[in-house]
Amino acid sequence: MDLTFSAEDFELLKTVLERYVSNLRMEIADTDNLDWRKSMHADEDRAKAILARLEGATPGAAGSGRLEILFEGFVLAV
């Protein structure tokens, strides 16, 4: 199954993820429950790692103008 995103969609995906990380930081600061805090820190680390990979993304080979991201059985084609 391919999900096709425009370049604008790809940029929006990055922006949404950046906002999520920012909001998550505020949630972590306001959380007294240590289990939730630990879980949110793990989510934050994973989201930041995803953002780092998205920032390093380049168009597909052979000048296709596409970016392909594999998510364990799913290919996102941009």
Rosetta blueprint (number, residue, H / E / L):
1 M L
2 D E
3 L E
4 T E
5 F L
6 S L
7 A H
8 E H
9 D H
10 F H
11 E H
12 L H
13 L H
14 K H
15 T H
16 V H
17 L H
18 E H
19 R H
20 Y H
21 V H
22 S H
23 N H
24 L H
25 R H
26 M H
27 E H
28 I H
29 A H
30 D H
31 T L
32 D L
33 N L
34 L H
35 D H
36 W H
37 R H
38 K H
39 S H
40 M H
41 H H
42 A H
43 D H
44 E H
45 D H
46 R H
47 A H
48 K H
49 A H
50 I H
51 L H
52 A H
53 R H
54 L H
55 E H
56 G L
57 A L
58 T L
59 P L
60 G L
61 A H
62 A H
63 G H
64 S L
65 G L
66 R L
67 L L
68 E E
69 I E
70 L E
71 F E
72 E L
73 G L
74 F E
75 V E
76 L E
77 A E
78 V L
